């Protein structure tokens, strides 16, 4: 007969079943994550308890809850929260169950962020207790293929393979050959990228040179146009325009236009406006009107 479960583990198992149904049947991912969190909280103790009961049904239920939670978070495109969400229940990378670590490595590799699992995988693989697990060799291979090699950590990969006591000599040679091939492909990609950048440099310089030449030409034309306009405006009788404006002010404000004494001022004002108007409408080369 199966052992009688305490209320906490029994509740966690029921929540696990609900979370799986919500994930697979109802596609309600947010509710599935809530059930997984409630189930993990009901199991209680921290990493020491988990390490002692790793192969018991308690640890298996907690691991299954985390697996369902990871899948639900990934379905909601909340993959950035996965690692921190898992570590809040296991508290340290080396305490993660192999299945949870495997899912995290595959998830972050798929989304193109393998560096997230760099330190986590190193801590888990470096733990002495984990090296006795039957899943250790498969996880080490997964870590090499999906984390170290895509990041170009070839020296660390070689050191890890040579220092691993799980692999025999043939397996080590096979892994070292894989690392060598990956290093060669990495080197070729870097050389191709460098060559492409070198080819783009002359093109970029020529384009920038053409743009600079066009900009210089436009600035030269603008300077000539401004100089021509300034030469034209220099020919305008500014003093006469100002005098005419002042006389208009005197006639309108200070003088009475109906008074006979105002007629000389009005006549002078009209003459000044005519001269200014003729200067504005004359060609550029026409000399200014002199008194």
Beta strands, then each sheet from edge to edge (+ up, - down):
end
